Amino acid sequence: MILSVSRRTDIPAFYSEWFFNRLKEGFALVRNPMNFRQVSRVSLDPSVIDCIVFWTKDPSKLLANLELLADYHYYFQITITGYEQIIEPNLPPTEEIVDSFKRLAKKIGTKRVIWRYDPIILTRDLDINFHMANFTSLAAALGGSSDRCVISFLDLYKKTAHKMKKFGTSTISKSAMEEVAGHLVKEANHYGLSLETCSEEIDLDSLGIRHGKCIDPELISEITGQRLDVPKDPNQRQACGCARSVDLGAYNTCLHGCMYCYANYNEKAVKKQSALHNPSSPLLVGDIEPNDKITDRRRTLS
């Protein structure tokens, strides 16, 4: 089983105590986002976890407790965009995130720390020239600390488009994607980073940018030393190449407050649910209720 921790929220940044409590207890409970009363019991026994994939914008809290992950294989996807706080209001300063990234890479190796420049947003202020300078600066800072950079272009989901409208955001044209990507790949190569896309339909192979797999069975096989034959995740978008995984997160719980985030689409719900968080509960949000139906999540991978 591959654990995704998490596409739905930043567990390393905000809920690391809960996560480590779950590892100690040996299981976690996860509500079905489409059916509130349907709850899965997910075993966290190291013998059934092939790999943990962490998604975060601030790895510092996990960095301080890596010894608690000694029985697991894992790697990190770390988003660093360098956008202004009006778009990513609750992030630590970029310099602090870069420092955490580099310290993490020194501890676990560059292969297991992946930089995400994601999503690429074009606005009145964040224009193509901004991205050219911004990406170059970040690549220079992170060069030697990662082997891979993942990019994607902003999708204007209905639930977030209204937040981004005030910045002058619009759908990014194919030509603009190619122009930005052409510069980024040159800078990535200069600093020893392979560049790949996440869930993008556009074909950038001619630029040397391949379609990526953020939950990557090839990388996991390399990390674990065991070949995994894992199917594509049927619950993700068609353009997504990720392998199937089990996500421990919950929507509307991330406190970063990023304006473009698809996983936070109701600010009132974020405040309510974060207030219900109990680090000792098997659930990320709240506790088990009398009408909940709990079923064991069977092991589906490897």
N, C-alpha and C positions, 0 to 999 in steps of 0.2 A: 504494500500500500504506500502511495506517495501522499504526503500531507502538504497542503497548501496553507500557509500561515502568513498572510491571507490576502486574497484578492479583494475581499469585502471590507476590510478595515486594517489599520496598522497595529497589529497585535504586538510586535516588538517594541513600538514606541509607547503605547498606552496600556497594554494589558499583559506585560511580561510576567508580572507576579502571578496572575491567573494561569498563564501558560505553564510556568514552572510548577505550580501547584498541581496542574493536570498531569504533567509528566510524573510527578511523585505519586499521584493516586493511580496512574496507569490507564486512565480513560478520560474522555471528554464527551459532553452531550452537545449536539448541534440541532437547532430547530431548522426544519425545512422552510426556506424563505417563501415558499408558495403555499404552505399549509402549516399554520402556527402550531397546531396540536400534534403534528408529526415530528417526533424527536428521534434522532439517531444516536446510538451509543457507539462511540468510536474508540477502539482499543488503541492505546499508545504504548503498548509493550514493544520494546526495541526489536523483538524477534519478528514482529509483523510489519514494522515500518521500514520500507526500503530507503526512503529519503524524505527529509523535510525541506521544503522550499520556502524560505522566508522572503516576504515582500515588505519593504519598509522605506521610510524617508528619514529615519533616525535610528540607527542600529546601536546607539550607545548603551542602552540598558541591557541588551543581550551580550554586547561586547564584554561587559563586566561580569557575566555569568556563564561564559562558554564551558566551564568545567561541568556544568549541569547537563550539557549536551554530549558528554563523552561517549555515551552508549549509542549515539545516533549518527547516521550520515546526513549531511545537510549542506546547503549553499544559500547564498543571499542574492536577492535582486534589490538593489538600492537606487532609488530615484533621486537624482540631483539635477535640478534644472536651472537654479540661479535666478528664478523669476522674482519679481518684487513682491513684497509682503501683501500688497493689495490683492494679489491673485492667490498666493499661498500664505495666508495671514498668520498661521500659528506654528510655522516651522522655526527651528533654531537657525541662527545665521549659517549661511552656506559654508563659511570657513570651518565651523564646528562639525558639520556633517562630513565635509571632505576629510577632516582630521580623523573622525571616527572610522570612515571608510578605509583610510590608509592604515590605521592601527589594526583594524580587523584583517586586512589583507596580509599584514605581517604575521599575524597569529595563525591564519588558516590557509593562506596561499592565494595567489591571484586568480586561480581557476575557479575558486568558490565564492568570489566576490564580483558580481556583475553590475556594471553601471547602466542605469536607465536614464536616457535623456528623453523624457516621455511624460506628457505629450508635447509635441512641438506645436506651439500656438502662434498664429500670426494675427497681430492687432496693430493699432496705430503706432504703438510704441515698440512692441516686440515684432519688428519687421525682419526681413531677410538679413540686413546688415547686422542687426542685434544678434541674431542666432550665429552668424559667422564669427563674430567676436566672442560671444558668450561661450559657445562650444569650444572654441580654441583655448580659451582661458581655463575652462574646466578640464579639458583633455590634458593640458600641460600640468595641471595640479594633480591629476589622477594617474598620469602616465607611469607605468611600472607597477601600479597597484591593481590592475585588472587586465584580463586578456580580451574582454568582450564589452561592447556597448550596444544596447538595444534602443532603437528609436521607434516612435510612432507619431502620427499626425493626429491632431485633435479631431475627435468625432463630436459633432454638435447634437448630443442627445436631447430629446424634447425636454427632459427634466432638468437639464443644466444649461440649455441654450439661452434662456432668459437671463441667467446670471452673467454669462459672458458677453451678452449683447452690448452692455454699457462700455465695454472695452474696445468696441469696434471690430469684434471678431467675426470672421466670415468663413465659409467653406473654403478649404485650401485647394487650389487648382492642381491638376497633374503637373503642369509646367513649373509651378512654384515648388511642389514637392521635389521634383527632379533637380531644380536649382539649389535648394537647400541641401538635399542629400548629396549632391555632387561635391559641395564644399566640405560637408561633414566627413565624408569618407576619406578625403585627402588628409584632413587633420587627424582623423582616427588612425589611419595607417602610419602617419608620421610619429604618433605616440604609442605605437605597438598594439593598437586596439582593432579587433575585427568588428565590423559594423553589421548589424542585422536588424530587420524590422519585426515588429510585434503586431499581429492581426491586421496586416495591411494587404489590400488587394493589388495595389500597384506593384509592378514588376520592376525592380531596380537591379536585377542581376547584371545588366550591362555596365553598371557603375561599380560592381564588385560587392554589392549588398544583397545578402541572401535573405529569404524568408526564415525567420527564427522560430524557435520553440522555447518559450520561457520555462515551461516545465519540460525539460529536455531529457528524454530517455538515454540519449547517447552520452550526455554529460554525467547523468546519474550512474550509468554503467561504468564510466571511467572513474568516478569517485568511489564507487562501491567495489569495483573489481569483479562485478558479476553482471553478465549480460541480461538486460531486461527487455522483454518483448511486450511492450505496453501499447494499447490502442489509443488512437486520438480521442480526446475528450469530446463526447457528443453534446455536452451541455454548453460548449463555447461557440462563438461565432465561426462560420465556415472558414473564414480566412485565418483563424487561430490554429496553429500547429501543435499546441500543447498536448502532452499525454494526459490521460485521465488521472484525476487526483481527488482527494477528499478535502474540502475546505472547512476549517474550524471557525471561520469568522461569521459576522452578522452585519447586514447592511445598516446604514444610519447609526454608526457607532464611532466613526473616526473623528477625532478632535482636531485634526490639522485644518479643516475648514477650507480646503482648496476649492476654488470657484468652479473648476472644470470637472470635479469628481462625479462619476456616474454612480458610485456606491453610497454617496450621501445625497439624497434628493429631497430631504425634509428636515429643515433645521430644528424644528420643534421636536421631531422624533429623535434627533441626535442628542439633544439636551435631556430628554426624558429617559432614553435608553442608557446613556452613559451614567445617569444618576442611579439607575437600577443595577449597575454592575457590582458584583460581589466577588472579590478574588477567591473566595472559598467555595463558590458555587461551581457545580460541574458545567453549568451553562455560562456563556460569556455575558449574557444579559438576563438578569432576574434568576428565579429559581423554578424548580419543577412545580407544576400545578396539578390539581387532582384529575383533570380531564386529559392530561397529556398521555399520548401513546408512545412508549419508548420501545424501539426495536434495535437489535444489534446490527451495526453496519458490517456486512460481511466483507471479507478481504477479497478484493477484486483484481489485484495486480500482482505481477510476477508470480 
